[in-house]
C-alpha cells in the first residue's frame, strides 16, 4: 500500500510541474532568440556556440524583427544548410521551438 501512495504522490507532483510549465508557455507572448536557441542547441546542431555568433557571422544584417523577416528565405536557408544540420530556417526554428516546449514542460 505504501508504494501506491508514494507513486501517487510522485505522479501528482509531476503533473503539477507539467501544469506549471504549460501555464508559463501559455502566458508567454514571445521568446527571446537566446532562450529558444540555447547554447546546448547551438552546439549540438550548428557550427556555433550561440545564436548571436551564428548571425554575426552570417551575410545578413538586421537590427529588428521586421528587418530579419525581410531576409531572402532562399539565402537564409542556404546559410542554414552550410552552418547547421538543418535544411532550412523553418526546420531549425521548429526544432528549437519543440525543444523549448519540452524543456518548459519538464520532460
Steps between C-alpha positions, in 0.01 A plus 500: 500500500778746581650460150170606346484809716861587418444454125177697520676789674782490245252505212306782660819702542601429138158601366519826694844572350366434149196718570723781623719477188196498273358805676832684456507416128137609460572836663806567283438721198857490369825319566843657469727336242757432772240302697377313195841427348686398814873435513425128520278519191752705302793276591308185413356618168722779363861606452454766770456510877234771504240663278670841516820370341295296254341813359799731545699269271217485248479718189183659639468830679194569712416684817125447526257215458360672192847516343558135587170402340602682180805276447472296181382157611705310241822673608419441866429132434830470313686644798310266734601197289864609501524573871263251661347154480176648369371542147319826564430778748151356543647163606749661738239728656247217533748269672608775739135572580423136571803466725405821682150367573630160610744667738234734640269205561780328688557200275 
